[in-house]
Structures are given as C-alpha cells and as structure tokens.
Amino acid sequence: MSLRLQAITREEHLAFVSTRPSASHMQVPSWGDVKPDWRAESLGWFDGEGRLVGVGLVLLRPLPKVKRYLAYLPEGPVIDWRAADLERWLDPMLAHLKARGAFSVKMGPPVVVRRWSADAVKAAIADPAARRLGDAEATTYEPAAFELAERLRRMGWRRTEPDSEDGFAAGQPRYVFQVPFAGRSLEEIHQGLNQQWRRNIKKAEKAGVKVVRGGYDDLPAFYELYAETAGRDRFIPRPLPYFQRMWAALTAEDPDRMRLYLAHHDGDVLAAATMLTVGGHVWYSYGASTSRKREVQPNNAIQWRMMSDAHELGASVYDFRGITDTLDETNHLLGLLRFKVGAGGEAAEYLGEWDFPLNRVLHKALDLYMARRG
C-alpha cells in the first residue's frame, strides 16, 4: 500500500519526533529557523489509515534569478530505513519536491554502515600501512546498510563523495565518534576513558578549573574563543549571529535542546562548547578554546561535565560529531581524532549523503559551481 506525503505543521512534526528514541537535531522544526537563507518545510508520511509514520525537515535553497530549488534533508528524513519497499517512502518525497520546484534532492540517511572500537582506531593510527580509517578492519559491520546503498543506487540516487582529503564533505560528516551510554553507569563511562583523559580531568579539578552552564549573554565569550580556534585549526568560522539565532530557535522549541558550557580558571574563560539534545541522542556540537593555560586541561574538564550532564539527562549516546577519515600523521586533524578516541567509545561510518537529480542540466550546473567554489 502506498504512503501519502504532505506538508505538516511544526507541532505535528515535533510530536512525532518526541515518540522516537532519537532523531538528528537537523531534523527538528526549529533547525529551519537556524537557516534563514533556506525555506524550511515539514513533511509527513501517512499510512492507509491516516497515521503519521514518518517526518522530514526539508530545506529549500533557491537558485539565483529562477524559481528552482535545491532540496536538502540533512541527516534525514526520519523514516523506516529498514523497509523492504523503500520506494514507497522516497518516490512520494521526490514527486512532492519536484512539484515544489526542486531541481535536485540531497538527503543523509541516518544509517550506520561500520563501527570501529577505540582500540581498533588506535591500532589503525599506529599502523604505517593504514592511510584511511575506512581501510582498517571494522569491529562491526551492518550488512543491511550495504544492501540499502545498493537499493538507493538502483533507484537513481548517487552518493556525494567527500570534497577534501580529510574525508569531510561540504554537507554533514560521514565519520563520527560516539560514546555509548545506554545501560552504563557514569562510573563505567569514566572507566572507559583512557588514562590520559582521567589524569587530565583530575589535573583540571586540582588546578581549580570550574565548568559552568552559560546562556545567551555568554555567546560572545564563546565566540571569542571560537574565532581563535578557527584561526588555529584553519577553518572558516561562522558569524556570531549564527549562534545567537541557533540559541534563540532551539531553546524556544525545548529549553534543553541547546546548552552552552564554559570552563573558567581564575576568572579567565579558557574553553567553551555547545551541546545539543534530541531524545536520547546528545551531541557535542561546537567547541572552542584558547592556547593560554593549556596545562590546566580545560578541554577535558568541559567534556567530562557535558558527558556527566548528558548521562543525567538519560542519554543513550554521547556524540562527538565529525572525525577525519585520514590517518596521515602530518594532518592537523589527527590530533582531534586522538582526543576524541581517548573518551572510549567507537568511530562510526554513516551511509553518507545522497543526491537525486530531478533536472540533470541544473544539477550539473550546481556541481560545476560547487567544484569551482572549492
């Protein structure tokens, strides 16, 4: 039996997400408010009995001078990805978006393909023959995810390849690092940290580092450190109004959707980070730190406070978000990978982002534009 797809209200969308154990923070209605350059729409899938069985937040980005759109569902939609008849989910979505004027659809199925334990990642980093994490033997595989990739290809979807040597694409990260919390006590999670992490947490505590929760008025302090971090780690920072808009939109939907933490030492803010929560999934979203007083270990202190608070919230997973796929010792992102691996847990590879060109000429033009921009 076919599924019916139509636009739904924010309230319907949010109510459905609240029934799920997890959904991406980019698939809740408020995320559309964070992206004012895109037109956001909540989509709902209904079964034959009129029950809402799936949702998606689609962002529509207009092409200059023409009323055609790139449709993007980041880390979504929230549907049954294990369904044998996936066409009855995706075909109505493509038809709906084509009628809306979309020339291309991009989505990111929230499906894990492989996982590597922290020990497996450390072994891969130490192996001179391993150039990328994907080349290393995974700890676990998800055969259904490989089958899903083949089905998407047969349906005409194509995977977006990363556009950098670091394994990071222009969209959402394909490789992430996660610490499972479900069924574990905080003490067990602490024991899962490596020796360096536990030592640094103790060192920060002994040095008098205090981690506190901040609010909207503390975002400029966060941003000052974030801009310094961007210069040090060679990435282009988002502007302060982006974070202010993000705070206003997400906390209006749920007071705990977004939190801000700051690590103080003798009146000096040394590190800051944002944390996002949807259901049982908690993300470390943006981090920032200064090069000053690194010896008091504010980064480990702030992460442990966030992990502790996430556990208190009942989180099933603490997600460190993106990691590099490259294991090259000369890559500046390898240090960040080592830091995240020290928290225990596992690296996970998602299915990646997929495109469906509804108008091949316009889709090709977009590809060329993105290639030149890169």
NUKOL-109112 format. One record per residue (C-alpha): residue in one letter; x, y, z; chain. Coordinates in pm, 1 decimal, padded with zeros to 6 digits, always signed. Layout:
BEGIN
{pt A,{X,Y,Z},A}
...
***
This chain:
BEGIN
{pt M,{+00000.0,+00000.0,+00000.0},A}
{pt S,{+00136.7,+00342.5,-00094.9},A}
{pt L,{+00215.9,+00613.2,+00156.8},A}
{pt R,{+00075.6,+00963.4,+00127.8},A}
{pt L,{+00311.8,+01256.1,+00176.2},A}
{pt Q,{+00209.6,+01613.4,+00254.6},A}
{pt A,{+00327.8,+01921.4,+00438.1},A}
{pt I,{+00256.2,+01905.7,+00813.1},A}
{pt T,{+00260.6,+02157.3,+01097.4},A}
{pt R,{+00559.8,+02210.9,+01323.5},A}
{pt E,{+00352.7,+02075.5,+01610.2},A}
{pt E,{+00277.8,+01750.5,+01427.0},A}
{pt H,{+00642.2,+01719.4,+01328.2},A}
{pt L,{+00771.9,+01775.0,+01680.7},A}
{pt A,{+00514.3,+01541.2,+01834.8},A}
{pt F,{+00627.2,+01259.8,+01604.9},A}
{pt V,{+00997.7,+01316.3,+01679.0},A}
{pt S,{+00920.6,+01304.8,+02052.8},A}
{pt T,{+00796.3,+00945.9,+02008.6},A}
{pt R,{+01127.5,+00833.2,+01858.3},A}
{pt P,{+01428.1,+00722.8,+02063.0},A}
{pt S,{+01644.1,+00951.9,+01850.8},A}
{pt A,{+01642.9,+01188.8,+01556.0},A}
{pt S,{+01903.3,+01430.4,+01428.1},A}
{pt H,{+01899.3,+01784.9,+01565.5},A}
{pt M,{+01884.9,+01884.1,+01197.7},A}
{pt Q,{+01550.0,+01708.5,+01160.3},A}
{pt V,{+01351.6,+01905.5,+01418.0},A}
{pt P,{+01135.2,+02203.4,+01309.1},A}
{pt S,{+01349.0,+02463.8,+01485.9},A}
{pt W,{+01651.7,+02379.9,+01270.2},A}
{pt G,{+01476.1,+02552.3,+00981.6},A}
{pt D,{+01483.4,+02876.3,+01181.4},A}
{pt V,{+01862.7,+02846.0,+01211.4},A}
{pt K,{+01890.7,+02859.2,+00830.7},A}
{pt P,{+01718.5,+03179.9,+00712.7},A}
{pt D,{+01869.5,+03154.5,+00362.3},A}
{pt W,{+01671.5,+02834.9,+00311.6},A}
{pt R,{+01295.0,+02788.3,+00307.0},A}
{pt A,{+01202.9,+02515.8,+00554.2},A}
{pt E,{+00909.3,+02277.9,+00527.8},A}
{pt S,{+00798.4,+01990.3,+00749.2},A}
{pt L,{+00696.9,+01679.6,+00555.2},A}
{pt G,{+00483.5,+01394.7,+00687.2},A}
{pt W,{+00426.8,+01041.2,+00557.8},A}
{pt F,{+00082.4,+00891.6,+00628.6},A}
{pt D,{-00021.4,+00527.6,+00600.7},A}
{pt G,{-00352.2,+00394.4,+00465.3},A}
{pt E,{-00522.9,+00455.3,+00799.1},A}
{pt G,{-00414.9,+00818.7,+00811.7},A}
{pt R,{-00147.2,+00767.1,+01079.0},A}
{pt L,{+00167.9,+00977.2,+01068.0},A}
{pt V,{+00451.5,+00723.9,+01024.8},A}
{pt G,{+00747.0,+00939.2,+00920.4},A}
{pt V,{+00863.3,+01301.1,+00906.0},A}
{pt G,{+01131.3,+01508.5,+00742.7},A}
{pt L,{+01262.3,+01862.6,+00760.7},A}
{pt V,{+01344.4,+01977.0,+00408.6},A}
{pt L,{+01541.2,+02294.1,+00343.3},A}
{pt L,{+01485.2,+02459.2,+00004.9},A}
{pt R,{+01766.3,+02679.6,-00128.9},A}
{pt P,{+01666.6,+02897.6,-00428.3},A}
{pt L,{+01881.3,+02928.4,-00737.6},A}
{pt P,{+01959.5,+03292.2,-00824.8},A}
{pt K,{+01710.5,+03450.8,-01069.0},A}
{pt V,{+01496.0,+03137.4,-01119.1},A}
{pt K,{+01229.2,+02980.1,-00901.2},A}
{pt R,{+01405.8,+02645.9,-00873.8},A}
{pt Y,{+01540.0,+02495.2,-00553.3},A}
{pt L,{+01796.7,+02259.2,-00413.3},A}
{pt A,{+01605.1,+02045.6,-00160.2},A}
{pt Y,{+01811.4,+01922.9,+00134.8},A}
{pt L,{+01715.0,+01688.4,+00416.9},A}
{pt P,{+02022.6,+01693.2,+00645.5},A}
{pt E,{+02064.1,+01365.8,+00837.4},A}
{pt G,{+01714.2,+01266.6,+00734.9},A}
{pt P,{+01434.0,+01206.8,+00669.3},A}
{pt V,{+01306.0,+01028.2,+00981.2},A}
{pt I,{+01151.1,+00723.0,+00815.5},A}
{pt D,{+01179.4,+00344.2,+00831.0},A}
{pt W,{+01510.9,+00296.0,+00651.0},A}
{pt R,{+01487.6,-00082.6,+00700.9},A}
{pt A,{+01164.7,-00102.7,+00496.9},A}
{pt A,{+01179.6,-00356.1,+00213.9},A}
{pt D,{+00971.3,-00124.6,-00005.5},A}
{pt L,{+01177.7,+00191.5,+00032.2},A}
{pt E,{+01042.1,+00326.9,-00296.9},A}
{pt R,{+00701.7,+00393.1,-00141.0},A}
{pt W,{+00876.0,+00625.3,+00106.5},A}
{pt L,{+01112.4,+00805.8,-00129.5},A}
{pt D,{+00910.2,+00825.4,-00453.0},A}
{pt P,{+00631.3,+01040.8,-00298.5},A}
{pt M,{+00900.9,+01266.4,-00149.0},A}
{pt L,{+01065.4,+01316.9,-00490.1},A}
{pt A,{+00727.7,+01385.9,-00654.1},A}
{pt H,{+00631.8,+01636.6,-00383.4},A}
{pt L,{+00963.3,+01822.2,-00402.9},A}
{pt K,{+00959.8,+01828.6,-00782.9},A}
{pt A,{+00616.2,+01990.2,-00766.8},A}
{pt R,{+00765.3,+02244.9,-00523.5},A}
{pt G,{+01022.3,+02342.6,-00788.9},A}
{pt A,{+01320.0,+02137.4,-00670.3},A}
{pt F,{+01577.9,+02053.3,-00938.4},A}
{pt S,{+01781.2,+01826.0,-00709.4},A}
{pt V,{+01728.4,+01648.0,-00377.3},A}
{pt K,{+02002.4,+01578.0,-00123.4},A}
{pt M,{+01947.9,+01361.5,+00184.6},A}
{pt G,{+02156.1,+01195.8,+00454.5},A}
{pt P,{+02014.2,+00861.3,+00568.9},A}
{pt P,{+02084.8,+00826.4,+00946.2},A}
{pt V,{+02212.6,+00471.7,+00892.6},A}
{pt V,{+02543.2,+00337.6,+01031.7},A}
{pt V,{+02746.9,+00115.2,+00799.0},A}
{pt R,{+03051.8,+00020.5,+01010.7},A}
{pt R,{+03192.7,+00079.1,+01356.5},A}
{pt W,{+03547.8,+00069.4,+01493.8},A}
{pt S,{+03618.8,+00034.0,+01864.8},A}
{pt A,{+03852.8,+00287.5,+02026.1},A}
{pt D,{+04126.2,+00019.0,+02031.5},A}
{pt A,{+04073.1,-00051.6,+01660.4},A}
{pt V,{+04106.7,+00319.4,+01578.8},A}
{pt K,{+04424.1,+00347.3,+01787.7},A}
{pt A,{+04568.2,+00042.1,+01611.5},A}
{pt A,{+04483.9,+00193.0,+01272.7},A}
{pt I,{+04655.6,+00521.8,+01366.2},A}
{pt A,{+04965.2,+00327.0,+01473.6},A}
{pt D,{+04971.2,+00115.1,+01156.2},A}
{pt P,{+05200.3,+00282.4,+00897.1},A}
{pt A,{+05024.2,+00092.1,+00618.6},A}
{pt A,{+04680.3,+00235.7,+00704.9},A}
{pt R,{+04615.9,+00561.6,+00520.4},A}
{pt R,{+04244.2,+00596.3,+00599.1},A}
{pt L,{+04011.8,+00470.2,+00867.5},A}
{pt G,{+03796.1,+00310.1,+00600.6},A}
{pt D,{+04091.2,+00087.6,+00503.9},A}
{pt A,{+04116.1,-00056.1,+00856.8},A}
{pt E,{+03926.3,-00368.0,+00962.5},A}
{pt A,{+03598.0,-00261.1,+01125.3},A}
{pt T,{+03488.3,-00404.2,+01460.0},A}
{pt T,{+03128.6,-00444.7,+01343.1},A}
{pt Y,{+02950.4,-00430.2,+01008.2},A}
{pt E,{+02586.5,-00361.0,+00924.2},A}
{pt P,{+02505.4,-00577.4,+00618.8},A}
{pt A,{+02161.9,-00414.2,+00581.9},A}
{pt A,{+02333.4,-00076.9,+00529.1},A}
{pt F,{+02534.3,-00210.5,+00234.4},A}
{pt E,{+02213.5,-00351.2,+00085.7},A}
{pt L,{+02043.4,-00013.1,+00136.2},A}
{pt A,{+02324.0,+00161.7,-00053.7},A}
{pt E,{+02275.4,-00074.0,-00348.3},A}
{pt R,{+01899.2,-00016.2,-00345.2},A}
{pt L,{+01946.9,+00360.2,-00349.6},A}
{pt R,{+02179.8,+00330.9,-00649.2},A}
{pt R,{+01927.7,+00119.0,-00836.4},A}
{pt M,{+01661.3,+00383.1,-00762.4},A}
{pt G,{+01876.8,+00651.3,-00925.2},A}
{pt W,{+02034.4,+00807.1,-00616.7},A}
{pt R,{+02409.4,+00870.0,-00613.2},A}
{pt R,{+02638.5,+00913.9,-00317.4},A}
{pt T,{+02808.0,+01250.8,-00272.4},A}
{pt E,{+03181.0,+01196.0,-00242.5},A}
{pt P,{+03384.2,+01393.4,+00015.2},A}
{pt D,{+03537.1,+01702.1,-00143.8},A}
{pt S,{+03852.1,+01712.2,+00067.3},A}
{pt E,{+04141.4,+01489.0,+00155.9},A}
{pt D,{+04030.2,+01498.6,+00518.0},A}
{pt G,{+03717.1,+01299.2,+00439.7},A}
{pt F,{+03491.0,+01595.2,+00519.0},A}
{pt A,{+03227.2,+01682.3,+00262.1},A}
{pt A,{+03050.5,+02015.6,+00222.5},A}
{pt G,{+02748.4,+01864.9,+00398.3},A}
{pt Q,{+02733.2,+01656.9,+00715.0},A}
{pt P,{+03014.6,+01432.7,+00843.4},A}
{pt R,{+03021.7,+01072.5,+00724.3},A}
{pt Y,{+03255.7,+00960.8,+01002.7},A}
{pt V,{+03177.1,+01044.5,+01366.6},A}
{pt F,{+03291.1,+00934.5,+01710.5},A}
{pt Q,{+03032.6,+00823.1,+01966.4},A}
{pt V,{+03037.3,+00702.0,+02325.7},A}
{pt P,{+02751.6,+00459.2,+02404.8},A}
{pt F,{+02576.9,+00544.0,+02732.9},A}
{pt A,{+02279.8,+00305.0,+02730.7},A}
{pt G,{+02289.4,+00064.0,+03023.2},A}
{pt R,{+02614.1,+00212.0,+03162.5},A}
{pt S,{+02669.4,+00393.3,+03490.4},A}
{pt L,{+02866.0,+00717.5,+03497.3},A}
{pt E,{+03143.8,+00530.0,+03677.1},A}
{pt E,{+03159.7,+00275.9,+03393.8},A}
{pt I,{+03178.1,+00558.3,+03140.5},A}
{pt H,{+03458.2,+00718.4,+03343.0},A}
{pt Q,{+03645.6,+00388.6,+03347.3},A}
{pt G,{+03611.8,+00377.3,+02967.9},A}
{pt L,{+03816.6,+00697.3,+02934.2},A}
{pt N,{+04183.0,+00638.3,+02864.8},A}
{pt Q,{+04443.5,+00705.4,+03130.7},A}
{pt Q,{+04539.5,+01043.5,+02983.0},A}
{pt W,{+04178.2,+01164.8,+02991.6},A}
{pt R,{+04129.1,+01057.7,+03353.7},A}
{pt R,{+04458.9,+01217.6,+03451.0},A}
{pt N,{+04369.0,+01544.9,+03275.6},A}
{pt I,{+04024.3,+01561.5,+03438.1},A}
{pt K,{+04186.5,+01520.7,+03777.8},A}
{pt K,{+04453.0,+01778.7,+03689.9},A}
{pt A,{+04187.2,+02034.2,+03588.1},A}
{pt E,{+03996.5,+01978.3,+03909.8},A}
{pt K,{+04312.9,+02017.4,+04118.2},A}
{pt A,{+04406.3,+02336.5,+03929.6},A}
{pt G,{+04067.2,+02489.7,+04010.7},A}
{pt V,{+03902.6,+02480.0,+03668.0},A}
{pt K,{+03528.3,+02543.1,+03707.5},A}
{pt V,{+03286.0,+02441.9,+03433.2},A}
{pt V,{+02955.9,+02631.9,+03435.1},A}
{pt R,{+02647.9,+02646.6,+03215.5},A}
{pt G,{+02607.9,+02969.7,+03024.3},A}
{pt G,{+02323.7,+03143.4,+02844.4},A}
{pt Y,{+02254.7,+03370.2,+02551.0},A}
{pt D,{+02458.2,+03654.9,+02703.8},A}
{pt D,{+02765.2,+03429.7,+02721.2},A}
{pt L,{+02769.5,+03358.7,+02347.4},A}
{pt P,{+03014.0,+03648.0,+02273.9},A}
{pt A,{+03263.0,+03492.8,+02521.2},A}
{pt F,{+03219.4,+03158.7,+02344.7},A}
{pt Y,{+03260.9,+03327.4,+02008.3},A}
{pt E,{+03587.2,+03497.5,+02101.2},A}
{pt L,{+03739.4,+03156.1,+02175.1},A}
{pt Y,{+03572.6,+03002.1,+01868.9},A}
{pt A,{+03727.8,+03263.9,+01637.8},A}
{pt E,{+04069.5,+03194.2,+01793.6},A}
{pt T,{+04014.9,+02821.3,+01740.6},A}
{pt A,{+03920.6,+02879.0,+01376.2},A}
{pt G,{+04246.3,+03063.2,+01314.0},A}
{pt R,{+04450.0,+02795.1,+01488.0},A}
{pt D,{+04277.0,+02496.9,+01324.0},A}
{pt R,{+04239.5,+02656.0,+00980.0},A}
{pt F,{+03865.0,+02662.6,+00923.3},A}
{pt I,{+03626.8,+02944.9,+00832.6},A}
{pt P,{+03423.8,+03045.7,+01141.1},A}
{pt R,{+03051.5,+03106.2,+01134.2},A}
{pt P,{+02949.7,+03458.7,+01243.1},A}
{pt L,{+02827.7,+03530.3,+01596.5},A}
{pt P,{+02466.3,+03599.8,+01480.1},A}
{pt Y,{+02450.4,+03237.2,+01359.6},A}
{pt F,{+02499.7,+03108.3,+01713.8},A}
{pt Q,{+02263.6,+03368.8,+01857.7},A}
{pt R,{+01997.3,+03262.9,+01608.4},A}
{pt M,{+02068.5,+02897.4,+01682.0},A}
{pt W,{+02027.3,+02954.2,+02056.8},A}
{pt A,{+01704.0,+03150.3,+02018.4},A}
{pt A,{+01547.4,+02898.9,+01778.3},A}
{pt L,{+01644.7,+02575.3,+01951.0},A}
{pt T,{+01579.1,+02679.0,+02311.2},A}
{pt A,{+01239.5,+02823.2,+02213.2},A}
{pt E,{+01144.3,+02473.2,+02095.1},A}
{pt D,{+01290.4,+02299.6,+02402.1},A}
{pt P,{+01489.8,+02466.7,+02683.4},A}
{pt D,{+01733.0,+02173.0,+02682.8},A}
{pt R,{+01771.1,+02147.3,+02304.8},A}
{pt M,{+02088.5,+02356.3,+02321.2},A}
{pt R,{+02322.7,+02419.0,+02613.2},A}
{pt L,{+02637.5,+02627.7,+02645.3},A}
{pt Y,{+02924.1,+02537.6,+02879.1},A}
{pt L,{+03224.6,+02749.9,+02975.9},A}
{pt A,{+03543.4,+02645.1,+03157.2},A}
{pt H,{+03676.5,+02916.5,+03391.3},A}
{pt H,{+04012.4,+02939.9,+03564.5},A}
{pt D,{+04093.9,+03233.8,+03791.3},A}
{pt G,{+03830.8,+03447.8,+03617.2},A}
{pt D,{+03957.9,+03361.2,+03269.6},A}
{pt V,{+03737.7,+03169.7,+03021.3},A}
{pt L,{+03965.3,+02907.2,+02866.6},A}
{pt A,{+03721.6,+02683.0,+02680.2},A}
{pt A,{+03356.7,+02676.3,+02575.7},A}
{pt A,{+03131.5,+02428.3,+02398.9},A}
{pt T,{+02773.1,+02381.6,+02285.3},A}
{pt M,{+02568.3,+02067.0,+02347.3},A}
{pt L,{+02253.7,+01963.1,+02159.3},A}
{pt T,{+01991.8,+01708.3,+02267.0},A}
{pt V,{+01710.1,+01530.6,+02084.0},A}
{pt G,{+01560.3,+01235.8,+02267.9},A}
{pt G,{+01836.9,+01003.4,+02384.2},A}
{pt H,{+02098.8,+01142.8,+02146.3},A}
{pt V,{+02332.7,+01413.9,+02276.6},A}
{pt W,{+02586.0,+01590.5,+02055.5},A}
{pt Y,{+02896.6,+01788.7,+02133.9},A}
{pt S,{+02825.3,+02045.6,+01865.6},A}
{pt Y,{+03079.5,+02330.3,+01861.7},A}
{pt G,{+03393.9,+02359.0,+02069.6},A}
{pt A,{+03631.5,+02646.6,+02130.0},A}
{pt S,{+03943.4,+02703.1,+02338.2},A}
{pt T,{+04234.9,+02935.6,+02382.7},A}
{pt S,{+04602.9,+02844.5,+02363.7},A}
{pt R,{+04652.6,+03002.7,+02704.8},A}
{pt K,{+04688.7,+02784.2,+03015.7},A}
{pt R,{+04654.7,+02456.9,+02830.2},A}
{pt E,{+04834.1,+02289.2,+03118.0},A}
{pt V,{+04519.0,+02312.5,+03335.1},A}
{pt Q,{+04332.9,+02091.4,+03081.3},A}
{pt P,{+04006.2,+02286.3,+03037.8},A}
{pt N,{+03900.1,+02081.4,+02732.6},A}
{pt N,{+03890.7,+01751.3,+02918.8},A}
{pt A,{+03715.2,+01922.4,+03209.4},A}
{pt I,{+03440.6,+02070.1,+02991.0},A}
{pt Q,{+03383.5,+01744.3,+02804.6},A}
{pt W,{+03353.5,+01543.7,+03125.2},A}
{pt R,{+03098.9,+01791.6,+03265.1},A}
{pt M,{+02897.3,+01766.3,+02942.3},A}
{pt M,{+02917.0,+01387.5,+02942.8},A}
{pt S,{+02806.6,+01379.4,+03307.2},A}
{pt D,{+02511.9,+01608.8,+03237.3},A}
{pt A,{+02418.6,+01406.0,+02928.0},A}
{pt H,{+02415.0,+01090.9,+03139.1},A}
{pt E,{+02193.1,+01265.0,+03395.5},A}
{pt L,{+01954.2,+01356.5,+03111.6},A}
{pt G,{+01923.3,+00986.6,+03028.4},A}
{pt A,{+02126.2,+00995.7,+02707.0},A}
{pt S,{+02179.2,+00668.5,+02522.8},A}
{pt V,{+02475.0,+00806.3,+02325.8},A}
{pt Y,{+02716.7,+01098.3,+02353.3},A}
{pt D,{+02819.1,+01203.5,+02003.0},A}
{pt F,{+03145.8,+01387.6,+01938.7},A}
{pt R,{+03033.4,+01452.2,+01578.1},A}
{pt G,{+03277.0,+01455.9,+01287.6},A}
{pt I,{+03619.5,+01298.3,+01274.1},A}
{pt T,{+03873.6,+01288.5,+00993.3},A}
{pt D,{+03899.1,+00975.5,+00779.1},A}
{pt T,{+04268.7,+01032.0,+00712.3},A}
{pt L,{+04533.5,+00870.0,+00934.5},A}
{pt D,{+04818.5,+01077.9,+00793.2},A}
{pt E,{+05047.0,+01193.2,+01076.3},A}
{pt T,{+05102.3,+01526.4,+00901.7},A}
{pt N,{+04729.9,+01609.4,+00900.5},A}
{pt H,{+04639.5,+01865.9,+01166.9},A}
{pt L,{+04302.9,+01692.9,+01228.3},A}
{pt L,{+04464.5,+01373.1,+01354.4},A}
{pt G,{+04520.8,+01531.3,+01695.9},A}
{pt L,{+04146.0,+01596.4,+01726.3},A}
{pt L,{+04077.3,+01232.7,+01636.3},A}
{pt R,{+04318.3,+01115.9,+01907.6},A}
{pt F,{+04146.1,+01343.4,+02160.2},A}
{pt K,{+03801.3,+01201.3,+02082.2},A}
{pt V,{+03924.5,+00841.2,+02080.9},A}
{pt G,{+04056.2,+00897.6,+02433.3},A}
{pt A,{+03696.4,+00919.6,+02555.0},A}
{pt G,{+03641.3,+00550.0,+02480.0},A}
{pt G,{+03350.3,+00457.3,+02260.2},A}
{pt E,{+03369.3,+00392.5,+01887.9},A}
{pt A,{+03405.5,+00551.6,+01547.2},A}
{pt A,{+03105.1,+00511.7,+01319.2},A}
{pt E,{+03070.1,+00546.3,+00943.7},A}
{pt Y,{+02729.9,+00660.5,+00821.1},A}
{pt L,{+02586.7,+00590.6,+00477.6},A}
{pt G,{+02680.8,+00941.8,+00367.3},A}
{pt E,{+02482.0,+01198.0,+00169.0},A}
{pt W,{+02295.4,+01107.3,-00149.4},A}
{pt D,{+02171.2,+01316.1,-00443.7},A}
{pt F,{+01879.7,+01264.2,-00680.1},A}
{pt P,{+01887.9,+01498.0,-00983.8},A}
{pt L,{+01532.7,+01590.1,-01084.6},A}
{pt N,{+01666.0,+01822.9,-01354.6},A}
{pt R,{+02002.2,+01693.9,-01478.1},A}
{pt V,{+02104.3,+02016.5,-01652.0},A}
{pt L,{+02054.4,+02231.9,-01340.5},A}
{pt H,{+02203.3,+01961.3,-01117.9},A}
{pt K,{+02516.6,+01950.3,-01337.3},A}
{pt A,{+02540.2,+02329.1,-01326.9},A}
{pt L,{+02529.8,+02314.1,-00945.9},A}
{pt D,{+02804.5,+02050.2,-00945.5},A}
{pt L,{+03025.3,+02271.9,-01159.4},A}
{pt Y,{+02957.7,+02574.6,-00938.9},A}
{pt M,{+03045.1,+02380.4,-00620.9},A}
{pt A,{+03363.0,+02242.6,-00783.6},A}
{pt R,{+03478.5,+02592.7,-00880.3},A}
{pt R,{+03394.1,+02727.2,-00534.7},A}
{pt G,{+03606.6,+02454.6,-00376.2},A}
***
